[in-house]
Amino acid sequence: MLSRPAPGSRVGSLCSVAAAEPAGAHEERAGLACSGGRAAVDPGRDRNQAPRGAPRPPAAAPALSHSRTLAGNGPTAAGVGEAEEPRRPPLHPRRLPRPGSVPEPSGMEPWKQCALWLIHCKVLPANHRVTWDSAQVFDLAQTLRDGVLLCQLLNNLRAHSINLKEINLRPQMSQFLCLKNIRTFLTACCETFGMRKSELFEAFDLFDVRDFGKVIETLSRLSRTPVALATGIRPFPTEESVNDDDIYKGLPDLIDETRVEDEEGLYDCVYGEDEGGEVYEDLMKAEEAHQPKCPENDIRSCCLAEIKQTEEKYTETLESIEKYFMAPLKRFLTAAEFDSVFINIPELVKVHRNLVQEIHDSIVNKNDQNLYQVFINYKERLVIYGQYCSGVELAISSLDYISKTKEDVKLKLEECSKRANNGKFTLRDLLVVPMQRVLKYHLLLQELVKHTTDPMEKANLKLALDAMKDLAQYVNEVKRDNETLREIKQFQLSIENLNQPVLLFGRPQGDGEIRITTLDKHTKQERHIFLFDLAVIVCKRKGDNYEMKEIIDLQQYKIANNPTTDKENKKWSYGFYLIHIQGQNGLEFYCKTKDLKKKWLEQFEMALSNIRPDYADSNFHEFKMHTFNRVTSCKVCQMLLRGTFYQGYLCVKCGARAHKECLGRVDNCGRVNSAEQGTLKPSEKRTNGLRRTPRQVDPGLPKMQAIRNYTGMPAPALHEGPPLHIQAGDTVELLRGDAHSLFWQGRNLTSGEVGFFPSDAVKPCPCVPKPVDYSCQPWYAGAMERLQAETELINRVNSTYLVRHRTKESGEYAISIKYNNEAKHIKILTRDGFFHIAENRKFKSLMELVEYYKHHSLKEGFRTLDTTLQFPYKEPEHSSGQRGNRAGNSLLSPKVLGIAIARYDFCARDMRELSLLKGDVVKIYTKMSANGWWRGEVNGRVGWFPSTYVEEDE
């Protein structure tokens, strides 16, 4: 029996917006495959990393294998990382080892023995930070606090212990979801493992760590249940345990005081990554032996052959579903059951019968010259996969239910499977294949682009690649939104007196405990709030559920900080205001800690920026967040508005549709009211019937330079619009156009006119870099001569560097770096608005150049200079970065997997996402997200972004 302290050290619960998650849990949850939601991980640092500034761990034992176990379902976003969608029963638990590979627990404190037991159960890797000499009980408490690993533990001990539909794998921003996970674990302990309620801790004992000793005691009792003992793993604690009564008492305060990086792994969960991927690969390879081999020296031909052959095999698979399953089962299923299971497969069959013919014709008869156009043309026809992906999870659930309740259908399914493929694949297996396939096209084209050398062919194929990337991102966002809708449904079911659909309030931004006062009253009321894009639901907690007290329409409010409250420096004293725009009575919210206040402010500001984004009323428009019931493209970039609800913005005047990041580039509203249209201001003129208005140039729009005169002949097509008169040398702001259009739309910045002009009458404008202030950068030295630079570096460690303004050459820069105990100097060349030190690698800004060479050796330009830019000279000599480098310790900073350049703007929708501007240099930290999202950093900001919005530097 474990000794534990009396539960006297209780404190108020922690508002989970602070993320109940230590740094980056995805390593520790290694292999968590799920179907219940996005991963509950912290993408900032791995959970087995020490807190910043912590002592370096001892050499770790070899990591135990830890493949994903919270059983996944359905398809994976092949090549895009982890896919999210339909569920299937959990995989079998991982084979659990007998003790031996991890130190024996005798003489240890019970919490350390608990950690080792979790390692033996394959819940934690063997080198997790709880095994380090410097480990504290706090490390284990943080690791278990969201309940995800506890649910994984039960599935490891016995398959199917947990219904994965009840698990939320990205709960950090939600106290509600964390507590729901913990309660799911506790329920399964009773129902599956035969434990008594009196043996269990309460949910808040773990979440608020108000009684972590009771948590350890419960896990000890779990380790001694017959189910756990049957694994052969030694229970804990041993008789030689060290008493640890006192160590739990300070945990609640420590949890409150310790900031956890809010970087959880949104999209780390894979839906049946193994099963879905394996079924697809098996199908594609089924007839590989009968295919002619590609010449080894012509990889491009192999790529073309793979595109053709896999499309043929996939089309056969769809036809097989239609012939061997749909037709025979029609008389066994009701119309509703039939539609639920097979969704829109007949439409998919029709599309792919045509697509496979066009691909075959292009590759075999036309030397693949029009292959790019085939994919561009089919993008709009393939968006029907959005409907399929939205329904495939329900399809599999329906199929499972029907098979269990109708014996005749179950037998018929087995018969159909034998006829279709000798029983190798069930209908359940085959239903995941379409989602696999639609997420392969951009990967196949990516390889083809890589091995295409002809410039024109390469440019054309890149257009097709962009189209298929856009399609993949659309499908991934549909799956991601399905996860969000499941969360919203859980909120809806748990809030009493809520008579409005939560779906109408937009996406959830976070929830947790807070204290509220109105501005005319000073009594603080304890409340639990659910923050969405458009509203705040204020609730009072009632046991495991909530009672709705008020709904605050955020469209009527603005946010304001109350800095005076920060000086009180006590719990629940950190406040901010919600002020009514029309001057009605406002509210003040009080947070438990200063960090929680910061997070709440950020989340409220993000919600308000979604309601009232920048440029929402630009060019006379009135854009509002909107749910589009049909697949819709952005008016500006022509890319799809992704997801299933609140996909973008709609102008309530003219009906224009756009992404959040594109609002500032939408043409003038087509329905400007008469008062706005009536009279031209003195500074405005009309030429050829066009309004000319002096305007501030949008720096985000591409600029072209006219290389010849154009006065309207030949004229653009009537449906396009009026011609744009230009003269050689004019600068034209490009508003719309693609590589294959004869006419583009633009604005002549000289005359202010808008119209259409021949695409061959312009060339890209030479880039003129804007003056940039680098003085705040730790590497920038300002104006400095070589000798002074050498003096700065002489006593510094190797790879310390600075960037200086060359005093003799106005406007030019140089890098000075210490290498092999000598100062070396590299001139940074500028030409045509680009910066470079090697001809084959050019950058749009000095910042981009420095960022790139932080991760790539300078030997690209100088063979003898094999080092990266490691230590900015302004950084203190004994900073953690330099100490870590000298020790070879990379544990305290995320590993950079690569560098990418943003190809498009992207606006974050919540605090987990990373906004991008076209041209941003992005450090890539994680590619493990199934929904096509990667995690990275731009200018010190870390978050998730769509992988299709960047181009990785090779």
Beta strands, then each sheet from edge to edge (+ up, - down):
strand 1: 495-496
strand 2: 508-518
strand 3: 525-532
strand 4: 535-542
strand 5: 545-553
strand 6: 557-561
strand 7: 574-580
strand 8: 587-591
strand 9: 623-626
strand 10: 648-651
strand 11: 657-658
strand 12: 685-687
strand 13: 690-692
strand 14: 703-706
strand 15: 731-736
strand 16: 743-748
strand 17: 754-758
strand 18: 762-764
strand 19: 780-783
strand 20: 800-805
strand 21: 813-819
strand 22: 822-831
strand 23: 834-838
strand 24: 841-843
strand 25: 871-872
strand 26: 898-902
strand 27: 921-926
strand 28: 933-938
strand 29: 941-946
strand 30: 950-952
sheet 1: 1+ 5+ 4- 3+ 2- 8+ 7- 6+
sheet 2: 9+ 10- 11+
sheet 3: 12+ 13-
sheet 4: 17+ 16- 15+ 14- 18+
sheet 5: 19+ 20+ 21- 22+ 23- 24+
sheet 6: 19+ 20+ 25+
sheet 7: 29+ 28- 27+ 26- 30+
end
